[in-house]
Amino acid sequence: HGMVWYGMVWYGMVWYGMVWYGMVWYGMVWYGMVWYGMVWYGMVWYGM
């Protein structure tokens, strides 16, 4: 019975880790897009 509980906890931890990892990745991509947009915006402004 204890093994099942242990497996569930481990599974939950893995899921939690995957979600957290996904959030970090998503944040990095979003941050990169914002940075890219700022640079592009600056280039357009500078070009004008």
C-alpha positions in Angstrom: 0.0 0.0 0.0 2.9 2.3 0.8 4.4 1.8 -2.6 1.3 3.0 -4.3 1.3 6.2 -2.3 5.0 6.7 -3.0 4.3 6.2 -6.7 1.5 8.7 -6.6 3.7 11.3 -4.8 6.5 10.7 -7.3 4.2 11.0 -10.2 2.8 14.2 -8.8 6.3 15.6 -8.3 7.2 14.7 -11.9 4.0 16.4 -13.2 4.7 19.4 -11.0 8.2 19.6 -12.4 7.0 19.3 -16.0 4.4 22.1 -15.5 7.0 24.3 -13.8 9.5 23.6 -16.5 6.9 24.4 -19.1 6.1 27.7 -17.4 9.7 28.6 -17.3 10.1 27.8 -21.0 7.0 29.8 -21.8 8.2 32.7 -19.8 11.6 32.6 -21.6 9.9 32.5 -25.0 7.6 35.4 -24.1 10.5 37.4 -22.6 12.5 36.7 -25.8 9.5 37.9 -28.0 9.2 41.1 -25.9 12.9 41.7 -26.3 12.8 41.0 -30.0 9.8 43.4 -30.3 11.6 46.1 -28.4 14.7 45.8 -30.6 12.6 45.8 -33.8 10.6 48.8 -32.5 13.9 50.6 -31.7 15.3 49.8 -35.2 12.1 51.2 -36.8 12.2 54.3 -34.7 15.9 54.7 -35.4 15.3 54.2 -39.1 12.7 56.9 -39.1 
